Amino acid sequence: MNFGLVLMILGGFLLGGAWSVWRTDEDSPERGGPQVAFAVILLAAALLASAAGVLRLV
């Protein structure tokens, strides 16, 4: 298996994690500061892993 493909898959998992953290509950629709920060960190990691995977494949 190509390492670029592994990075692309990792980026997808991180993107899914960022979406899961970003979603709010129906009971309390407010987002807290730590929730926003963690979602942004996961999104940045997903973008970096996906970009690195694309560059490894090219």
N, C-alpha and C positions, 0 to 999 in steps of 0.2 A: 504494500500500500504506500502510496506517495505521501510524503510529509505535508505537502501543500493541501492535500485532501483532508488530512487529519486536522489541520489548522482551520479549514473551512467548516468542518463539522463542529469543532470546538467553538467557533464563532457563532454558529447557529444555536448551540446550547446556551451560550452566554446571552445571546439576544432573547431567547425564550425566558431565561431567568430575569433579565431586565424587564421584560413585559410583565412577568408574574409579580415582580416587586412593585411595579408602577401602578398596577390595577388597585382600585380601592374597594373596600367592602361596602355593601349596600347599607349597612347600619351606620357607619361613620364615613362619609365621602371625603373627609379632609385628609390631606397627605401631610405627614410630619417631615421635619428636616432630615432626620436620618434615613427615612424611606426614599426621599428624593435623591439624597447624596449616594446611597447604595445603588439606586437605579441608574444614575449617571455614570458611576464607576463601572458597573456591569456593561452599560452600553458602550463606553469607551473601550473596554477590554474586548468586546465583541467586534467592534469596528477594526481594532488593531489586529486581532487574530484573523479576521476575514481578509483584510488587506494583505497581511503577510502570506496567507494561503494563496491568494490570487497571484501575488508576485512570485511565489515559489513555483506555481504552475506555469508561469509564462517563461 
